[in-house]
Amino acid sequence: MNAAAYIGAHYELRGCWELLRRVYRAELQIDLPSYATAAPTMDRERLSELIRAERAAWISIAPGDERPTDAILFRVLGQESHIGIVIDKGRFLHARPGTQACIESYRAPQWSRRVEGFYRHRAAP
């Protein structure tokens, strides 16, 4: 996965989900649903609902078995509402609404306590 290609890109409104959609389309040729019209503004609760609705398409991966392009789900303010993309063991690519995509460590204290789990799309190679 060429994570550098996504760094600095700006993701309005849907932030992490829009980044996940773009990465999956470009890297895995998997089209994830867009919620641009269904949810023109994406608050944490609404994003959490959409993530739950998508769960059937994903397989839970044991910590330590994650690989590049797996999704990592975080709990933020009590909601499973933030998604990143694993780029290697310990680092993930992510974006928040209105911010640029960046790479951070999911082992860092600010993120490690929020990790809900790792997921692989059923259509992923």
MOCOR-V617883 format. One line per field, one symbol per residue. ss: DSSP state (2 for helix, 1 for strand, 0 for the rest). burial: # if it has 9 or more other ideal C-beta (glycine too) atoms within 8 Angstrom, else .. A space follows every 10 residues. Layout:
# MOCOR-V617883
ss: ???
burial: ???
This chain:
# MOCOR-V617883
ss: 0022200001 1000222222 2222222200 0000000000 0002222222 2222222111 1000000000 1111110011 1111111100 1111000011 0111100022 2200111111 10000
burial: ..#..##.## #.######## #####.##.# .#..#...#. .#.#.###.# #..#...#.. #....#..## ######..## #######... #######.## ##.#.#.... ##.##.#### #..#.
